[in-house]
Amino acid sequence: MARYLVTGVAGFIASRVAEILIADGHQILGIDNMNDAYDVKMKEYRLEKLRSLAGFSFREMDISDKEAVAGLADSGPFDAVINLAARAGVRASVENPWVYVDTNTTGTLNLLELCKNNQIPKIILASTSSVYGKDAPLPTPETAESKMPLQAYAASKVGAEAMAHAYHYLFDIDVTVVRYFTVYGPAGRPDMVMFRFVKWLMEGKKLQLNGDGNQTRGFTFLDDIARGTIQALKPVGYEIINLGGHESISMNELITMLEKATGKKAVVEHHEFHKADMLANHADVTKAGELLGWEAQVGLEEGIQRLVDWYVENQSWAKNIDTGV
């Protein structure tokens, strides 16, 4: 049995990682600042599920608070830090870049200091496919250019990756950087396309779509991503590994699949494509297979149906979730 510090634990991916680890007999100290980057009701739903599990404890705090993070040493020892706390979202980072640097870069630095000062041998850092910028080859390998970010979100993650490498080099902390592509599933982020489209279809609302719908995304189901994140606890030295994004389709194709799953006909309202967005992402996950033994197991059709089923089961309150549009 191990003890892990999981940051951003009320978040979409982190909450599922914590659930799986607890089911496997491990103990979790979860931290989250419960910010309102998206509707807090979704975070409260995920956290309530975790609070019911033996082996889980929670502390509300912000990883950008240096003293608070240092104080976590009193709750150790920890076998690893799984840093999934982040300010995410490419468009919002254009409006308020400072909070992205505070959380994603400074917060990572604070956690690396916690590892250094308390002999925590391992940290997982969640990063993003957004670091690959505008002209990435498809599917995108980890060796693709990642120093030309398009917005502050990606730039803050590039900084976090570099800081993690410095601490690996100086202090021999084992680091796995997992670059997430587009993740979807039950209780997903309400500011992301999958939840928004399902909610709007189920509630008879128009689908708000930036661009002509020919832009593509590589999707991976939540459970596959959570399982890959846990596999990334393996000692690797310092490695950057793509996780997810293996199944790429256009927004127009996605809408067709969602119409089939919901039994609803979409009415689409088109808007100008946002300059901060990428036209396409599609991961080369060869390295995840070779180093971690990871392979996605849930296909897109099955995963979409699971999301729709979850929404129908929780529609009484989920229909009131703010999608940020």
Beta strands, then each sheet from edge to edge (+ up, - down):
strand 1: 3-7
strand 2: 27-32
strand 3: 56-60
strand 4: 80-83
strand 5: 122-128
strand 6: 174-180
strand 7: 182-184
strand 8: 207-210
strand 9: 216-221
strand 10: 238-243
strand 11: 247-250
strand 12: 268-271
sheet 1: 3+ 2+ 1+ 4+ 5+ 6+ 10+
sheet 2: 7+ 9+ 11-
sheet 3: 8+ 12+
end
